[in-house]
Amino acid sequence: MARAEPLGALMRRIVFASPDLDSTFPFPALAPVDHVKLAFPDADGEVVLPQFGPGGPEPRADGRRPTLRDYTIRAVTPAPDGSVHLTIDFALHDHGPAGRWATTARPGDTLGMLGPRGSRLFPADRRRYLLAADLSAAPALGRWLDSLPPDADVVAWLFVPRREAAFRVSTGHADAVRIVAEDELLAGGRDLADHLVSLVADADPADRDFVWAAGEATWVRPLRRHLRQSSGLAREAWEVDGYWKVGVSDLDHHAVDAEDEG
Ligand SMILES: Cc1cc2nc3c(=O)[nH]c(=O)nc-3n(C[C@H](O)[C@H](O)[C@H](O)COP(=O)(O)OP(=O)(O)OC[C@H]3O[C@@H](n4cnc5c(N)ncnc54)[C@H](O)[C@@H]3O)c2cc1C
């Protein structure tokens, strides 16, 4: 890592520099949810990378397993020396290796990086965008807000554990972002997942709109069910992604989503 700065009380923006991040780094910045796999140091402090054979990833000859997690590419910016810098915003927590690494990382610390594997494009011509994220998906929300045209009609909800964790996720559409403090909702006896469903349902989305939400898997699941079963929206009009799950390490977000779609 090259440098870091706080984003509210519970996130940290980390900027990476590397000779491999030259100007040909294959990241065309197509979609808000483009992400990489980061490889974190193991207990010995060594970054173990996956091994690839002709058919894709395969077990390493030395039996060691890489510690890989998904992270959104928040920005790729030109560096003064002609290379590029890559920015990732980390939610800080002490429950897993990635959250812990981000909390204590210092300039000079190293990670492995793989990808991005592809780009998930969303429609750019919708009448209105309804976007919701928790802190893990705040970087993707930021990319949404950066990339939507200035005249787009946007409503965005950023759920934060407490108000001090809020920060400005993007300079684009900044006025469209409503902060929802989870501790205040819980103190009032509200359920976070039900509240998310109500916010979206009250906005009364139609097929000409687009609904996107990402964050803790149990929190977004009722919204996915609502959109699929009761909203009457076409499947192309929404996307809901579980980015992590309480009590689960290294959640496979594709598996969670496939389970719910079945
Ligand atoms: C496509 C995609 C993009 C993502 N982009 C980002 C991003 O840009 N920034 C970001 O911060 N996260 C992002 N995430 C989420 C991140 O990959 C997970 O939070 C990941 O589990 C963190 O790994 P860990 O090693 O810290 O915890 P794990 O080893 O995976 O889990 C250990 C424990 O930590 C808990 N935990 C995991 N994540 C969190 C969290 N955020 N808050 C509190 N507890 C947690 C788990 O419930 C589990 O009990 C993204 C996920 C996906 C699928």
PDBQT file of the ligand as one rigid body, heavy atoms in Angstrom, charges set to zero:
ROOT
HETATM    1  C1  LIG A 301     -18.439  -8.176  -5.159  1.00  0.00    +0.000 C 
HETATM    2  C2  LIG A 301     -18.020  -7.778  -3.763  1.00  0.00    +0.000 A 
HETATM    3  C3  LIG A 301     -17.413  -6.562  -3.541  1.00  0.00    +0.000 A 
HETATM    4  C4  LIG A 301     -17.025  -6.173  -2.243  1.00  0.00    +0.000 A 
HETATM    5  N1  LIG A 301     -16.447  -4.969  -2.052  1.00  0.00    +0.000 NA
HETATM    6  C5  LIG A 301     -16.081  -4.577  -0.806  1.00  0.00    +0.000 A 
HETATM    7  C6  LIG A 301     -15.452  -3.318  -0.595  1.00  0.00    +0.000 A 
HETATM    8  O1  LIG A 301     -15.138  -2.582  -1.543  1.00  0.00    +0.000 OA
HETATM    9  N2  LIG A 301     -15.172  -2.961   0.690  1.00  0.00    +0.000 N 
HETATM   10  C7  LIG A 301     -15.462  -3.775   1.751  1.00  0.00    +0.000 A 
HETATM   11  O2  LIG A 301     -15.177  -3.397   2.893  1.00  0.00    +0.000 OA
HETATM   12  N3  LIG A 301     -16.037  -4.987   1.577  1.00  0.00    +0.000 NA
HETATM   13  C8  LIG A 301     -16.342  -5.407   0.329  1.00  0.00    +0.000 A 
HETATM   14  N4  LIG A 301     -16.916  -6.634   0.136  1.00  0.00    +0.000 N 
HETATM   15  C9  LIG A 301     -17.169  -7.468   1.298  1.00  0.00    +0.000 C 
HETATM   16  C10 LIG A 301     -15.943  -8.285   1.751  1.00  0.00    +0.000 C 
HETATM   17  O3  LIG A 301     -15.496  -9.126   0.702  1.00  0.00    +0.000 OA
HETATM   18  C11 LIG A 301     -16.367  -9.123   2.961  1.00  0.00    +0.000 C 
HETATM   19  O4  LIG A 301     -16.758  -8.283   4.011  1.00  0.00    +0.000 OA
HETATM   20  C12 LIG A 301     -15.315 -10.109   3.432  1.00  0.00    +0.000 C 
HETATM   21  O5  LIG A 301     -15.980 -11.142   4.101  1.00  0.00    +0.000 OA
HETATM   22  C13 LIG A 301     -14.281  -9.529   4.385  1.00  0.00    +0.000 C 
HETATM   23  O6  LIG A 301     -13.361 -10.555   4.684  1.00  0.00    +0.000 OA
HETATM   24  P1  LIG A 301     -12.769 -10.783   6.155  1.00  0.00    +0.000 P 
HETATM   25  O7  LIG A 301     -11.564 -11.639   5.951  1.00  0.00    +0.000 OA
HETATM   26  O8  LIG A 301     -12.636  -9.495   6.858  1.00  0.00    +0.000 OA
HETATM   27  O9  LIG A 301     -13.893 -11.612   6.895  1.00  0.00    +0.000 OA
HETATM   28  P2  LIG A 301     -14.288 -13.163   6.659  1.00  0.00    +0.000 P 
HETATM   29  O10 LIG A 301     -13.162 -14.074   6.993  1.00  0.00    +0.000 OA
HETATM   30  O11 LIG A 301     -14.903 -13.315   5.300  1.00  0.00    +0.000 OA
HETATM   31  O12 LIG A 301     -15.424 -13.343   7.747  1.00  0.00    +0.000 OA
HETATM   32  C14 LIG A 301     -15.079 -13.495   9.150  1.00  0.00    +0.000 C 
HETATM   33  C15 LIG A 301     -16.175 -12.871   9.997  1.00  0.00    +0.000 C 
HETATM   34  O13 LIG A 301     -16.193 -11.478   9.731  1.00  0.00    +0.000 OA
HETATM   35  C16 LIG A 301     -17.516 -11.041   9.497  1.00  0.00    +0.000 C 
HETATM   36  N5  LIG A 301     -17.490  -9.945   8.501  1.00  0.00    +0.000 N 
HETATM   37  C17 LIG A 301     -17.142 -10.034   7.192  1.00  0.00    +0.000 A 
HETATM   38  N6  LIG A 301     -17.281  -8.840   6.592  1.00  0.00    +0.000 NA
HETATM   39  C18 LIG A 301     -17.705  -7.975   7.543  1.00  0.00    +0.000 A 
HETATM   40  C19 LIG A 301     -18.026  -6.592   7.530  1.00  0.00    +0.000 A 
HETATM   41  N7  LIG A 301     -17.935  -5.850   6.414  1.00  0.00    +0.000 N 
HETATM   42  N8  LIG A 301     -18.431  -6.028   8.687  1.00  0.00    +0.000 NA
HETATM   43  C20 LIG A 301     -18.517  -6.760   9.841  1.00  0.00    +0.000 A 
HETATM   44  N9  LIG A 301     -18.242  -8.085   9.903  1.00  0.00    +0.000 NA
HETATM   45  C21 LIG A 301     -17.837  -8.684   8.770  1.00  0.00    +0.000 A 
HETATM   46  C22 LIG A 301     -18.238 -12.280   8.949  1.00  0.00    +0.000 C 
HETATM   47  O14 LIG A 301     -19.592 -12.245   9.232  1.00  0.00    +0.000 OA
HETATM   48  C23 LIG A 301     -17.564 -13.414   9.669  1.00  0.00    +0.000 C 
HETATM   49  O15 LIG A 301     -18.219 -13.681  10.875  1.00  0.00    +0.000 OA
HETATM   50  C24 LIG A 301     -17.278  -7.049  -1.153  1.00  0.00    +0.000 A 
HETATM   51  C25 LIG A 301     -17.864  -8.299  -1.388  1.00  0.00    +0.000 A 
HETATM   52  C26 LIG A 301     -18.245  -8.657  -2.674  1.00  0.00    +0.000 A 
HETATM   53  C27 LIG A 301     -18.889  -9.998  -2.900  1.00  0.00    +0.000 C 
ENDROOT
TORSDOF 0
